[in-house]
Amino acid sequence: MGQQFPILSSPIQVGGVKLRNRMLTTSMSPGAGYVDEEFRPTQRFLNYLEERAAGQTALITQTIAPLKRTKEHPGLSPLPGGWDDDCIEHLQKMAEVVHRHGGLIAGQPYFVHDWKTKVDEDEKPWGPSDISILKFMGPFTAMTLEHIALFKQHFLNCARVIKESGWDAIEVMAGVGGILNRFLSPATNNRTDQYGGSLENRVRLACEVISELRAMVGPDYPILVRWSPVEFVKSPNGEGHTITEALKVVPYLEEAGADLHNLAVGWHETSVPLTIKTIPDGHWSWISNRIKAVAKKPVVTAYRETDPYVMEKILAEGKADVIGGLRYSIADPAFPRKVVEDRPDEIAMCICCCRCLDDVVSKELPLTKCGVNARLGAELDYKAPPKADKPKTVLVAGSGPAGLVAALTAASRGHDVTIAEAGPRIGGSVKMSSIFSPLHERLLKYYKKQLELHPEVKIRLNTPVTPAFVDSFLPDAVIVAIGGEPKGIDVPGVDGPNVVTSHDFLEMLNGRVVKKKGLFNAVAWRAGAVFLKLYYTPTLGREMAKRSPWPLGKSVAIIGGGLPGCELGELTMHSGRQTAIIEEGKKVGYDVGASDRFHVTSAFKKSEYVDLYPATKVDEITGSGVLATQQTPEGPKEVVINAKTVAVTLGFQPNPGLAEALKQKGIPVWTVGDCDDPGRIADATKAGYQAGVEV
């Protein structure tokens, strides 16, 4: 048992089983590539499960398709089948790889929004009524009493198959706006029969499923219930559950036979931000705290639980009994093991980039990219990177995520690896993004620790890589990860003293002097470069950006409404600067991740400090701001945007010069990260890993 996290690493009894610690994963399906055409788990899926069981996850929850799927009717997401005895063999394999490492696995029959009454039809949304919260989620079909009886039959049959396959528990999905949740909620249940009206009637179907399941599996087999005490939805029929009414639901579920309350916050239709980076770790534990006050069974808190110190604090304060989550496990499959072994500084903590969530909303639901963990998707087809046939001397140019992952991966295969970094510290563009997204600092700390643990990876700071340097170094291969070339804008005034670029900031953080017009600028940029070269931390940079009147003035015009511009816009908005975001395309935030986009743009629209200018082309930058032309329904409109500072944040374009020069010398070269294909951190992480495997 860990000394730093004594409660988090301690066991707990749930029904007839004992969890070896207090960390479980909530339900998910990794999607395309993890099941084959016959809806059986591939080796990729088995390896995914085994990594997490070996990492000492106490309980892994997986969704299972309860109704037979065919090539003609494949369902809305790829899932392992659990519809009849023919499925037992492949479900047993899933249980075996988890049990091999002392873990437990729970199956959740997949009844969220969608269901079908027979094999040869497509899944569609069902519920107690035809009420939809959002227009694009639905239309919902109201279930008759005959449908309800069939639904329960399908659920119990799938649960039987799961149990007979040797799985350790069944989870009933009664949250996130799924079928059972829609019966439970006054927002979507307008029935007048025994399944509508009073709370007792609305909770009836969930309780019937639990009680009939209990009768089938016996008194000791664990039944988990995933439900949403606070729903954050409303419709013309009424408001969803608040915590006050949720407290009354608890005894119904327990009397029906539930062994554990696995709490989810909100619905898929909820507009309140639930899991994005602006929500602090542990924020939603106030809900589990209230439920725990009336519950007799263990209570799980989840959503934005990625920090072991916060997890331990929640348990120590009695706000929950178990910590649930998924992203912490995706980011680091060995998270629980490192907790139990008192190695928290070795944890690859989730940076809440939401790439996993963003990818899940796509049609095939592929889990292939994570900002921290590159071993997802095809990389899971093998259990570890293969050892090199012949060790090579490998030079990695650049120490952003792509370069660092490439270096550590290549070294793990037996290569002699050196990282050459042009600046005074590692991190690439993450050094700057950590100012805007504090959780990115976790990545910097993680890689710093990994380099300490792997001294065989040599580092040369303040060492720009040039063709001449490579000639002197004599590597067998070079991985170029020097970052992208900043996109500029060709308009009058772009070289004015009031203009800054995102690249200017990065250069200053790296201790390089940015040349700007004007005596004050010359002195300030030089002083900033010298100071930050010696003393920079993301926290210091964040505070300076918020409080200092230079280099950002009291009013800022941001040219570029993509992710870089939006990140800067959030910082200037929160620091009280009057902010204008100018985007030539139709939408501000067009490339912000799907999980964040609505919340980011909504905050801008509500803020008194922000004005948005979509479909607006900059014509000129002046000493007092920007002159531009905006396309409106009425036609082009000239706009004058006053600002003390004009910030150009158009992102990066490929930067192939070094790689091409080295290729001409006949040196084997891999180009990764923004210098090859500008993208998000997860893209760089994946590309770096692949290069490290291939070199």
C-alpha positions in Angstrom: 0.0 0.0 0.0 1.3 3.4 -0.9 2.5 5.7 1.8 1.7 8.9 -0.1 -1.8 7.8 -1.1 -2.9 5.4 1.7 -6.6 5.5 0.9 -6.4 5.6 -2.8 -4.2 2.5 -2.8 -6.2 0.6 -0.3 -8.8 -2.2 -1.1 -12.5 -1.9 -0.9 -15.3 -4.4 -0.9 -18.0 -4.1 -3.6 -20.7 -6.8 -3.4 -18.9 -10.1 -3.4 -15.6 -8.9 -4.8 -12.7 -6.9 -3.4 -11.2 -4.1 -5.5 -7.4 -4.0 -4.9 -7.4 -0.2 -4.8 -9.8 2.7 -5.2 -9.3 3.4 -9.0 -11.6 2.1 -11.6 -12.2 3.0 -15.3 -15.6 4.1 -16.4 -17.2 2.5 -19.4 -16.0 3.0 -23.0 -15.4 1.3 -26.2 -12.2 2.2 -28.2 -13.9 1.7 -31.5 -12.7 0.9 -35.0 -9.8 -1.5 -35.1 -10.4 -2.8 -31.6 -13.1 -5.3 -32.9 -13.2 -7.3 -36.1 -15.9 -7.7 -38.6 -17.5 -10.4 -36.5 -17.7 -8.1 -33.5 -15.0 -9.9 -31.6 -12.1 -8.1 -29.8 -8.9 -7.9 -31.8 -5.4 -8.4 -30.3 -5.3 -4.6 -30.1 -8.2 -4.6 -27.7 -6.8 -7.4 -25.6 -3.5 -5.6 -25.4 -5.3 -2.4 -24.4 -7.0 -4.2 -21.5 -3.9 -6.1 -20.4 -1.8 -3.0 -20.2 -4.3 -1.4 -17.8 -4.8 -4.6 -15.7 -1.0 -4.9 -15.5 -1.0 -1.3 -14.4 -3.1 -2.4 -11.4 -6.4 -0.8 -12.4 -8.8 -2.3 -9.8 -11.8 -2.5 -12.1 -12.1 -2.0 -15.8 -15.5 -1.4 -17.3 -16.3 -2.1 -20.9 -19.4 -1.7 -23.0 -20.9 -4.7 -24.7 -23.3 -4.9 -27.6 -26.5 -6.6 -26.3 -28.2 -7.2 -29.6 -26.8 -9.1 -32.6 -25.0 -7.0 -35.1 -24.5 -7.9 -38.8 -22.6 -6.3 -41.7 -25.9 -4.9 -42.9 -26.8 -3.6 -39.5 -23.4 -2.9 -37.7 -24.7 -0.6 -35.0 -23.6 3.0 -34.3 -20.3 2.1 -32.7 -18.0 -0.9 -32.9 -18.4 -3.1 -29.8 -17.7 -6.7 -28.8 -20.8 -8.8 -29.0 -22.7 -10.2 -26.0 -25.9 -11.3 -27.5 -25.8 -15.1 -27.2 -23.6 -18.1 -26.2 -21.5 -17.8 -29.4 -20.1 -14.6 -27.8 -18.8 -16.3 -24.7 -15.5 -17.4 -26.1 -14.3 -14.0 -27.1 -15.6 -12.4 -23.9 -13.7 -15.0 -22.0 -10.5 -13.9 -23.7 -11.2 -10.3 -22.5 -11.7 -11.5 -18.9 -8.6 -13.7 -19.1 -6.1 -10.9 -19.9 -7.5 -8.8 -17.1 -7.5 -11.7 -14.5 -4.0 -12.6 -15.6 -2.8 -9.5 -13.7 -5.2 -9.6 -10.8 -7.7 -7.1 -12.1 -11.4 -7.2 -12.3 -13.6 -6.5 -15.4 -17.3 -5.3 -15.5 -19.5 -5.4 -18.5 -22.0 -2.7 -19.3 -24.8 -3.8 -21.8 -24.7 -0.8 -24.2 -28.1 0.9 -23.7 -27.3 4.6 -23.9 -29.7 6.4 -26.3 -30.0 3.8 -29.0 -31.7 0.4 -29.2 -33.4 -1.8 -31.7 -36.2 -4.3 -31.3 -34.9 -7.0 -33.7 -31.7 -8.0 -35.5 -32.6 -6.9 -39.0 -33.1 -3.2 -38.2 -30.9 -0.3 -37.4 -30.4 1.2 -34.0 -32.1 4.5 -33.3 -32.9 6.7 -30.2 -35.6 5.4 -27.8 -37.0 6.6 -24.6 -40.1 7.1 -22.5 -41.4 9.8 -24.8 -40.5 11.6 -28.0 -39.0 14.6 -26.2 -35.6 15.7 -27.4 -33.3 18.1 -25.6 -31.4 19.1 -28.7 -32.7 19.0 -32.2 -29.7 17.1 -33.6 -30.1 14.3 -31.0 -33.1 12.3 -31.9 -35.9 12.0 -32.9 -36.7 9.7 -30.0 -39.3 7.0 -30.2 -41.6 6.4 -27.3 -41.5 2.9 -25.9 -44.7 1.0 -25.4 -45.2 -1.5 -22.5 -44.3 -4.3 -25.0 -41.1 -2.5 -25.9 -40.2 -2.1 -22.2 -40.7 -5.8 -21.6 -38.5 -6.6 -24.6 -35.9 -4.1 -23.5 -35.6 -5.8 -20.1 -35.3 -9.2 -21.8 -32.4 -7.9 -24.0 -30.6 -6.5 -21.0 -30.9 -9.6 -18.9 -29.8 -11.9 -21.7 -26.7 -9.8 -22.3 -25.9 -9.7 -18.6 -26.2 -13.5 -18.5 -23.7 -13.9 -21.3 -21.3 -11.5 -19.6 -21.5 -13.3 -16.3 -21.1 -16.8 -17.9 -18.1 -15.5 -19.7 -16.3 -15.0 -16.4 -16.7 -11.3 -16.0 -16.7 -10.0 -12.4 -19.6 -7.5 -12.4 -22.5 -6.0 -14.4 -23.0 -2.3 -14.8 -26.5 -0.8 -15.4 -26.3 2.4 -17.5 -28.9 4.7 -16.1 -27.2 8.1 -16.7 -25.8 10.5 -19.3 -29.3 10.8 -20.9 -29.5 7.1 -21.9 -32.8 5.2 -22.1 -33.1 4.5 -18.4 -32.0 8.0 -17.5 -34.7 9.5 -19.8 -37.3 7.4 -17.9 -35.9 8.7 -14.7 -35.8 12.4 -15.6 -38.8 14.7 -15.4 -37.3 16.6 -18.4 -38.0 13.7 -20.8 -40.6 11.6 -19.2 -44.2 12.8 -19.8 -45.8 9.4 -19.5 -49.1 8.9 -17.6 -48.8 5.1 -17.0 -46.9 3.3 -14.2 -43.5 4.5 -15.7 -44.3 8.2 -15.5 -45.4 11.0 -13.2 -44.1 10.5 -9.7 -40.4 9.8 -8.9 -41.4 6.2 -7.8 -42.9 5.7 -11.3 -40.0 7.3 -13.2 -37.4 5.2 -11.4 -39.5 2.1 -11.8 -37.8 0.8 -15.0 -34.3 1.2 -13.7 -35.2 -0.5 -10.5 -37.0 -3.4 -12.3 -33.8 -3.9 -14.4 -31.7 -4.0 -11.3 -34.0 -6.2 -9.2 -34.6 -8.7 -12.1 -30.8 -8.7 -12.7 -30.2 -9.4 -9.0 -32.6 -12.3 -9.0 -30.7 -13.8 -12.0 -27.1 -13.3 -10.8 -27.6 -14.0 -7.1 -26.9 -12.1 -3.9 -23.1 -11.7 -4.1 -22.5 -10.8 -7.8 -21.7 -7.1 -8.0 -24.2 -4.8 -9.7 -23.0 -1.3 -10.4 -25.2 1.5 -11.4 -23.9 4.4 -13.6 -26.3 7.3 -13.1 -26.5 11.1 -13.2 -27.6 12.8 -10.0 -27.4 16.2 -11.6 -28.5 16.3 -15.2 -28.1 20.0 -16.3 -30.9 19.7 -18.9 -34.4 21.1 -19.3 -37.2 20.9 -21.8 -40.8 22.2 -22.1 -41.7 19.2 -19.9 -39.5 20.3 -17.0 -36.0 20.5 -15.6 -33.8 17.5 -15.2 -32.8 16.2 -11.8 -31.0 18.5 -9.4 -29.1 17.1 -6.4 -32.2 17.6 -4.1 -34.3 15.1 -6.0 -31.3 12.9 -6.7 -30.9 12.2 -3.0 -34.4 10.6 -3.1 -33.3 8.3 -5.9 -30.5 6.6 -3.9 -32.7 4.3 -1.6 -34.7 3.1 -4.6 -31.6 1.9 -6.4 -30.1 0.3 -3.3 -33.3 -1.5 -2.4 -33.5 -2.8 -5.9 -30.0 -4.4 -5.5 -27.3 -1.9 -6.5 -23.9 -2.5 -4.9 -22.2 0.7 -6.1 -23.2 4.2 -7.2 -21.0 5.1 -10.2 -21.8 8.8 -10.6 -21.8 10.6 -14.0 -22.4 14.4 -14.2 -24.8 15.8 -16.8 -26.0 14.3 -20.1 -24.5 14.2 -23.5 -26.9 17.0 -24.3 -25.7 19.2 -21.4 -24.3 22.6 -22.4 -22.6 23.2 -19.0 -18.9 22.4 -19.3 -18.2 19.1 -17.6 -14.8 17.7 -18.5 -12.8 20.4 -20.3 -9.5 21.9 -19.0 -11.2 24.8 -17.3 -12.9 22.5 -14.9 -10.5 21.8 -12.0 -9.7 18.3 -10.8 -12.1 17.2 -8.2 -14.7 19.9 -9.0 -17.6 17.5 -9.2 -16.9 15.7 -5.9 -19.4 17.9 -4.3 -22.0 15.7 -6.0 -20.6 12.4 -4.7 -20.3 14.0 -1.3 -24.0 14.8 -1.2 -24.9 11.3 -2.5 -22.5 9.6 0.0 -24.3 11.3 2.9 -27.5 9.2 2.2 -26.0 6.1 0.5 -25.3 2.8 2.2 -23.3 1.5 -0.7 -19.9 2.8 -2.0 -20.0 5.9 -4.1 -17.7 6.7 -7.1 -16.8 10.2 -8.2 -15.7 10.8 -11.7 -15.2 13.5 -14.4 -12.0 15.5 -14.3 -10.2 13.2 -11.9 -6.6 13.0 -13.2 -4.4 14.1 -10.3 -3.6 11.5 -7.6 -3.1 14.1 -4.9 -6.6 15.5 -5.5 -8.0 11.9 -5.6 -6.5 11.1 -2.2 -7.8 14.4 -0.8 -11.4 13.6 -2.0 -11.2 10.2 -0.3 -9.6 11.5 2.9 -12.4 14.1 3.2 -15.0 11.4 2.8 -16.5 12.9 -0.4 -16.3 9.5 -2.2 -15.2 5.9 -1.7 -13.8 5.2 -5.1 -12.3 7.3 -8.0 -13.6 6.7 -11.5 -12.3 8.0 -14.8 -11.0 7.1 -18.1 -8.7 9.8 -19.4 -6.2 9.2 -16.6 -6.0 5.6 -17.7 -5.8 6.4 -21.4 -2.9 8.8 -20.6 -1.0 6.3 -18.4 -2.1 2.7 -18.2 0.2 2.2 -15.2 -1.3 5.2 -13.2 -2.6 3.0 -10.3 0.7 1.0 -10.1 2.7 4.3 -9.8 0.3 5.5 -7.1 0.6 2.3 -5.1 4.4 2.3 -5.5 4.7 5.9 -4.4 6.0 7.1 -7.8 3.6 10.0 -8.6 6.3 12.0 -10.4 6.5 9.3 -13.0 2.9 9.4 -13.9 2.1 10.6 -17.4 -0.8 12.8 -16.2 -3.7 13.7 -18.6 -3.3 17.2 -19.9 -7.0 17.5 -20.7 -6.4 18.2 -24.4 -9.6 16.2 -25.0 -8.2 14.6 -28.1 -9.7 11.2 -27.0 -13.1 12.8 -26.6 -12.8 14.7 -29.9 -12.0 11.5 -31.8 -14.8 9.6 -30.1 -17.4 11.9 -31.7 -16.4 10.8 -35.1 -18.4 8.1 -36.8 -16.0 5.2 -36.2 -15.1 6.1 -32.7 -11.4 5.4 -33.1 -9.2 5.7 -30.0 -5.8 6.4 -31.7 -4.3 9.6 -30.3 -3.6 11.1 -26.9 -1.5 14.1 -26.1 0.5 12.0 -23.6 0.3 8.4 -24.6 1.3 7.5 -28.2 0.5 3.8 -27.7 -3.1 3.7 -28.9 -4.5 2.4 -32.1 -2.2 0.4 -34.3 0.7 0.9 -31.8 -1.2 -1.5 -29.4 -0.9 -4.3 -32.0 2.5 -5.1 -30.4 3.1 -5.1 -26.6 6.3 -3.0 -26.8 8.5 -1.4 -29.5 10.7 -4.0 -31.1 14.4 -4.0 -30.2 16.6 -2.6 -33.0 18.5 -5.2 -35.1 21.5 -2.9 -35.2 22.0 0.0 -32.7 22.4 3.3 -34.4 23.7 6.7 -33.5 20.5 8.9 -33.7 20.4 12.6 -33.5 17.1 14.3 -32.6 16.8 17.9 -33.6 14.3 19.6 -31.3 12.8 18.8 -27.9 9.1 19.4 -28.3 6.7 16.5 -27.7 7.6 14.9 -31.1 11.3 15.0 -30.5 11.2 13.9 -26.9 8.9 10.9 -27.6 11.0 10.0 -30.6 14.2 10.1 -28.6 12.9 8.1 -25.6 11.3 5.5 -28.0 14.5 5.1 -30.1 16.6 4.8 -26.9 14.2 2.1 -25.5 15.0 0.0 -28.7 18.7 0.2 -28.0 19.8 3.2 -30.1 22.4 5.7 -29.0 20.3 8.9 -28.9 21.2 12.6 -28.5 18.8 15.5 -28.4 20.0 18.8 -29.7 17.8 21.7 -28.6 18.3 25.3 -29.9 16.9 26.9 -26.8 17.9 26.8 -23.1 15.3 24.3 -22.0 13.2 21.4 -23.4 9.6 21.5 -24.4 9.3 23.1 -27.8 6.0 25.1 -28.3 4.6 23.4 -25.1 6.8 25.9 -23.2 4.5 28.6 -24.6 1.2 26.7 -24.7 1.7 26.0 -20.9 1.1 29.7 -20.4 -2.4 29.5 -21.9 -3.1 25.9 -20.8 -1.6 25.3 -17.3 -2.2 21.6 -17.5 0.4 21.4 -20.4 3.0 22.0 -17.7 2.4 18.5 -16.6 3.9 17.4 -19.9 7.0 19.4 -19.3 7.5 17.9 -15.8 6.8 14.4 -17.1 9.4 14.5 -19.8 12.0 16.2 -17.5 11.5 13.2 -15.2 11.7 10.7 -18.0 15.0 12.2 -19.1 16.3 11.9 -15.5 15.2 8.2 -15.5 16.9 7.6 -18.9 20.3 9.2 -18.7 21.3 7.2 -21.8 19.4 9.9 -23.7 21.9 12.7 -24.0 20.8 16.3 -24.2 22.6 19.3 -25.7 20.8 22.6 -24.9 21.5 25.9 -26.7 22.5 23.8 -29.8 20.8 24.7 -33.1 21.0 21.9 -35.6 22.5 22.9 -39.0 23.8 20.8 -41.8 27.3 21.7 -40.6 26.6 20.5 -37.1 25.2 17.2 -38.5 28.4 16.8 -40.5 30.4 17.1 -37.4 28.2 14.8 -35.4 28.2 12.0 -37.9 24.8 10.3 -37.0 23.4 7.2 -38.6 20.0 8.9 -38.7 18.4 12.2 -37.9 14.9 12.9 -36.6 14.0 16.5 -37.3 11.5 17.9 -34.9 12.4 21.6 -35.0 8.8 23.0 -35.1 6.9 24.7 -37.8 7.5 28.0 -39.6 5.1 30.7 -38.3 2.5 31.9 -40.8 2.8 35.6 -41.4 0.5 38.1 -43.0 1.5 40.4 -45.9 -0.2 43.7 -45.2 1.0 47.3 -44.7 2.1 47.9 -41.1 2.9 44.3 -40.2 6.4 45.4 -39.1 5.1 48.2 -36.8 6.3 48.6 -33.3 2.9 47.6 -31.9 2.8 44.2 -33.7 3.8 41.0 -31.9 3.6 37.4 -33.1 3.3 34.1 -31.2 6.7 33.2 -32.6 8.1 36.4 -31.0 7.0 35.1 -27.6 8.5 31.7 -28.2 11.8 33.2 -29.3 11.9 35.4 -26.1 11.2 32.3 -23.9 14.2 30.7 -25.6 16.4 33.6 -24.7 16.7 35.0 -28.2 16.3 38.7 -28.8 13.4 39.7 -31.1 14.2 42.8 -33.1 11.4 45.4 -33.1 11.2 49.0 -34.1 11.6 51.7 -31.5 14.1 52.3 -28.6 11.7 51.1 -25.9 11.0 47.8 -27.8 14.7 47.2 -28.4 15.4 47.6 -24.7 12.3 45.7 -23.5 12.7 42.7 -25.8 16.4 42.3 -25.0 15.7 42.5 -21.3 12.9 40.1 -21.5 15.0 37.6 -23.4 17.8 37.7 -20.9 15.5 37.5 -17.9 13.4 34.6 -19.3 16.4 32.6 -20.4 17.4 32.4 -16.8 14.2 32.4 -14.9 11.3 31.3 -17.1 8.6 29.0 -15.9 5.1 28.7 -17.4 3.6 30.1 -14.2 5.9 33.1 -14.3 5.0 33.6 -18.0 1.3 33.4 -17.2 1.5 36.0 -14.5 3.5 38.3 -16.5 1.2 38.0 -19.5 -1.8 38.7 -17.3 -0.4 41.6 -15.3 2.4 43.3 -17.3 1.4 46.2 -19.6 4.1 45.0 -22.1 4.3 43.4 -24.6 0.4 43.2 -24.6 -1.3 46.5 -24.1 -4.7 47.2 -22.5 -6.4 46.5 -25.8 -5.4 43.7 -28.2 -6.4 42.9 -31.8 -5.7 39.2 -32.5 -5.3 38.3 -36.1 -6.2 34.6 -36.5 -9.2 33.0 -34.9 -7.9 29.4 -34.9 -6.6 27.6 -31.8 -3.6 29.9 -31.1 -5.7 33.0 -31.4 -8.4 31.6 -29.2 -5.8 30.6 -26.5 -4.4 34.1 -26.5 -7.9 35.5 -26.5 -8.8 33.5 -23.4 -5.8 34.9 -21.6 -6.4 38.5 -22.6 -10.2 38.2 -21.8 -9.5 36.8 -18.3 -6.9 39.6 -17.7 -9.5 42.3 -18.5 -7.9 43.4 -21.7 -10.3 44.6 -24.4 -9.9 41.9 -27.1 -10.8 41.7 -30.8 -10.4 38.4 -32.6 -10.2 38.7 -36.3 -10.7 35.6 -38.5 -10.8 35.6 -42.3 -12.8 32.3 -42.3 -16.4 32.0 -41.4 -16.0 30.9 -37.8 -13.8 31.9 -34.9 -12.5 28.7 -33.2 -12.8 26.6 -36.4 -9.9 24.2 -35.4 -10.5 24.2 -31.7 -11.2 20.7 -30.5 -14.9 19.7 -30.6 -15.0 19.2 -26.8 -13.9 22.8 -26.2 -15.1 24.7 -29.2 -18.7 25.5 -28.0 -17.5 26.6 -24.5 -14.7 28.7 -25.8 -16.7 30.6 -28.4 -19.7 30.9 -26.0 -17.4 32.5 -23.4 -16.2 35.0 -26.0 -19.7 35.9 -27.0 -20.8 36.5 -23.4 -17.7 38.4 -22.4 -17.8 42.2 -22.1 -14.1 42.3 -23.1 -14.3 40.4 -26.4 -15.5 41.3 -29.9 -15.5 38.7 -32.6 -14.9 39.5 -36.3 -15.4 36.4 -38.4 -15.3 36.6 -42.2 -13.0 39.5 -41.8 -9.9 40.2 -43.9 -7.2 42.5 -42.6 -6.2 45.3 -45.0 -3.7 47.3 -42.9 -2.2 47.5 -39.5 -1.8 51.0 -38.2 -0.3 52.5 -35.1 -3.8 52.5 -33.5 -5.1 49.1 -34.5 -6.4 47.4 -37.6 -8.3 48.3 -40.7 -10.3 45.4 -42.2 -13.1 44.4 -44.4 -15.9 42.1 -43.1 -18.2 40.1 -45.3 -21.7 40.5 -44.1 -25.1 39.4 -45.5 -25.5 42.9 -46.8 -22.1 42.9 -48.5 -18.5 44.0 -47.6 -18.2 46.3 -44.7 -15.2 48.3 -43.7 -14.3 48.1 -40.0 -11.9 49.9 -37.8 -10.6 48.0 -34.8 -8.7 50.1 -32.2 -6.0 48.3 -30.3 -2.8 49.2 -28.5 -1.3 45.8 -29.5 -1.8 43.8 -32.7 -1.0 40.1 -32.2 -0.6 37.8 -35.3 -1.5 34.2 -34.3 -2.0 32.3 -37.5 -0.3 29.1 -36.4 2.4 27.2 -38.2 3.2 25.9 -41.7 5.7 23.0 -42.5 9.3 23.8 -42.1 11.2 21.4 -44.3 14.4 23.2 -45.0 16.7 21.3 -42.6 15.3 17.9 -43.5 15.7 18.5 -47.2 19.3 19.7 -46.8 20.1 16.5 -44.9 18.4 14.3 -47.4 20.6 15.8 -50.1 23.6 14.6 -48.1 22.2 11.1 -48.1 21.5 11.0 -44.4 18.4 8.9 -43.4 15.9 11.5 -42.1 12.5 11.4 -40.3 10.6 14.6 -40.1 8.0 14.8 -37.3 5.7 17.3 -35.5 4.9 20.8 -36.7 7.9 21.0 -39.0 6.3 18.2 -41.0 2.5 18.5 -40.5 1.4 21.2 -38.0 -1.3 19.9 -35.7 -2.1 19.3 -32.0 0.1 17.8 -29.3 -1.4 14.4 -29.8 -0.4 14.4 -33.5 3.2 15.3 -32.6 3.3 12.6 -29.9 2.1 9.9 -32.3 4.5 11.0 -35.1 7.4 11.0 -32.7 6.7 7.6 -31.4 6.3 6.2 -34.9 9.7 7.7 -35.9 11.3 6.2 -32.8 10.0 2.8 -33.8 11.0 3.1 -37.4 14.5 4.5 -37.1 
